Amino acid sequence: MSFVKRLVQLDVDSTFIQQEAIELLATKAGVLEKVSAITDSAMRGELDFEQSLRARVSLLKDLPESVLAEVQQEITLTDGAQDLVNVLHAKGHSVALVSGGFIDIIEPMIRSLSITYYRANKLEIIGGVLTGHLIGPVIDRAAKAAALREFSKTSGVDMENTVAIGDGANDLDMMAIAGLSIAFNAKPIVVQAADLVITEPSLRSVIELIGLQ
């Protein structure tokens, strides 16, 4: 049987890592309640993702850059995440991470796991403090799907051999175009849209689910 290369693309916040980076930063800034209120508003459909993200990031204005290193130490990988990456790489497959969170937080983790393909938002920092703004386009659901197409082409993987794993509405577009979609402890709307569903707090079963044991 000939080798079929796969590309597995995972949402980061609450899927690949256990936390939401924006909430960790908001806690440092003392604005967690305000940030949570905006998140809730977005989940009710009152704001789209970009509007809600920019509104939440604006509340982080004047937070010192040094806080980023603190939050980098506080994030923890979901159980099985590192094993999943190691197995996929060892078997010749590719891994991509996409995040509505911030590259400023997850970059050390990406380097340590030797992940080549990734896309996330970038916080603007001037004079050692966060400005409350972002640099570049927002990574929303459309951008996550575009990233999957780009990474598929770059890694030499046919779209039919891609796998998308996510938990929220922001992941629906990439899951819709992937060859296989997996909902990980996901919102009901994502569960309904997915090909496969994981309801345990671990990514260890992914290898078996996609037939790579």
C-alpha positions in Angstrom: 0.0 0.0 0.0 1.5 3.3 -1.0 2.1 6.1 1.5 -0.5 8.9 1.6 0.7 12.0 3.2 -1.7 13.9 5.5 -1.8 17.4 6.8 -3.5 17.8 10.2 -4.5 21.3 11.1 -5.6 22.1 14.6 -7.2 25.1 16.2 -5.0 26.3 19.1 -7.0 27.9 21.9 -9.0 25.3 23.8 -8.1 22.5 21.4 -4.3 22.3 21.1 -3.8 24.2 24.4 -6.1 24.1 27.3 -6.6 27.8 27.7 -7.8 30.9 25.8 -4.8 33.2 25.6 -6.9 36.3 25.6 -8.4 35.3 28.9 -4.9 34.8 30.5 -3.9 38.3 29.2 -7.1 39.8 30.4 -6.5 38.4 33.9 -3.1 40.1 34.0 -4.7 43.4 32.9 -7.6 43.1 35.4 -10.2 43.1 32.7 -11.3 39.5 32.6 -15.0 40.3 33.3 -15.1 42.9 30.5 -13.4 40.6 28.1 -15.7 37.7 29.0 -18.7 39.9 28.5 -17.6 40.8 24.9 -16.9 37.1 24.3 -20.5 36.2 25.4 -21.9 39.0 23.2 -20.1 37.5 20.2 -21.4 34.0 21.0 -24.9 35.4 21.0 -24.2 36.7 17.5 -24.2 40.4 18.4 -20.6 40.8 17.2 -18.6 38.9 14.6 -15.2 37.5 15.5 -13.1 40.4 14.2 -15.2 42.9 16.0 -15.1 41.0 19.3 -11.4 40.3 19.0 -10.5 44.0 18.4 -12.8 45.1 21.2 -11.1 42.6 23.6 -7.6 43.5 22.5 -8.3 47.2 23.1 -8.8 46.4 26.8 -5.2 45.1 26.9 -3.8 48.6 26.2 -0.8 49.6 28.3 -0.2 46.0 29.5 3.6 45.6 29.7 5.2 43.4 27.1 6.9 41.4 29.9 3.5 39.8 30.7 3.7 37.9 27.4 6.5 35.8 28.8 4.5 35.1 31.9 1.5 33.9 29.9 3.8 31.7 27.7 4.7 29.8 30.9 1.1 29.5 32.0 -0.3 27.8 28.8 -0.4 24.1 28.9 -0.8 21.6 26.0 -3.9 19.5 25.9 -3.3 15.9 26.9 -1.9 14.0 23.9 -1.1 17.1 21.9 2.6 16.6 21.9 2.3 12.9 21.3 0.1 13.6 18.3 2.6 16.0 16.8 5.5 13.6 17.4 3.7 10.6 15.8 2.6 12.6 12.8 6.1 14.0 12.2 7.7 10.6 12.7 5.3 9.0 10.1 6.1 11.7 7.5 2.9 13.8 7.9 2.6 17.5 8.4 1.0 19.5 11.3 -0.4 23.0 11.1 -1.7 25.2 13.9 -4.1 28.1 13.4 -5.2 30.5 16.1 -7.6 33.3 16.7 -5.2 34.0 19.6 -1.7 35.5 19.4 1.5 34.4 17.9 3.2 36.4 20.6 2.0 33.7 23.1 2.4 30.5 21.2 5.6 31.1 19.2 7.9 29.3 21.7 5.6 26.3 21.8 5.5 26.2 18.0 9.3 26.3 17.8 9.7 23.6 20.5 7.4 21.2 18.6 9.1 21.9 15.2 5.8 23.0 13.6 6.4 24.6 10.2 2.9 25.7 9.3 1.0 28.2 11.6 -1.1 31.3 11.5 -2.2 33.5 14.4 -2.9 37.2 15.2 -0.1 39.6 16.1 -0.3 42.1 19.0 1.1 45.6 18.4 3.7 46.5 20.9 5.3 49.9 21.0 7.7 51.1 23.7 7.5 47.9 25.7 3.7 48.0 26.1 0.7 46.7 24.2 -1.1 49.4 22.3 -4.5 47.7 22.2 -4.3 47.1 18.5 -3.3 44.2 16.2 -0.8 44.1 13.3 -2.1 42.7 10.0 -5.3 40.9 9.1 -7.4 39.1 11.8 -7.3 35.3 11.7 -11.0 34.5 11.6 -12.8 31.5 10.3 -12.2 32.5 6.6 -8.5 33.0 7.3 -8.3 29.6 8.9 -9.8 28.0 5.8 -7.4 29.9 3.6 -4.5 28.8 5.7 -5.5 25.1 5.3 -5.6 25.5 1.5 -2.2 27.3 1.5 -0.6 24.8 3.9 -2.0 21.9 1.9 -0.4 23.2 -1.3 2.9 24.1 0.3 3.2 20.7 2.1 2.2 18.8 -1.1 -0.9 17.3 0.5 -4.1 16.9 -1.5 -7.1 18.6 0.2 -8.9 15.3 0.4 -6.1 14.1 2.7 -6.3 17.1 5.1 -7.7 16.8 8.6 -9.1 19.8 10.5 -9.7 19.7 14.3 -11.5 22.5 16.1 -14.1 23.3 18.8 -15.8 26.6 17.9 -17.7 28.4 15.2 -14.4 30.1 14.1 -13.3 26.6 12.9 -16.3 25.8 10.8 -14.9 27.0 7.5 -11.7 25.0 7.6 -13.6 22.0 8.8 -16.0 22.3 5.9 -13.2 22.1 3.3 -11.0 19.5 4.9 -11.0 15.9 3.8 -11.9 14.9 7.4 -13.2 17.1 10.2 -13.0 16.4 13.9 -14.9 18.2 16.6 -12.9 18.3 19.9 -15.1 18.9 23.0 -16.8 21.3 20.7 -19.8 23.6 20.6 -23.0 21.9 19.4 -22.9 23.7 16.0 -19.4 22.3 15.5 -20.4 18.8 16.6 -23.3 18.8 14.1 -20.9 19.8 11.2 -18.1 17.4 12.0 -17.4 14.0 10.5 -16.0 12.7 13.8 -16.4 13.8 17.4 -14.1 13.6 20.4 -15.7 14.1 23.8 -12.8 13.2 26.1 -10.2 15.7 27.3 -7.3 14.2 25.2 -6.1 14.3 21.6 -4.6 10.8 21.9 -7.4 9.1 20.0 -6.8 11.3 16.8 -4.1 8.9 15.4 -6.5 6.0 15.6 -9.4 8.0 14.3 -7.6 9.1 11.1 -6.2 5.6 10.6 -2.5 6.2 11.2 -1.9 3.6 14.0 
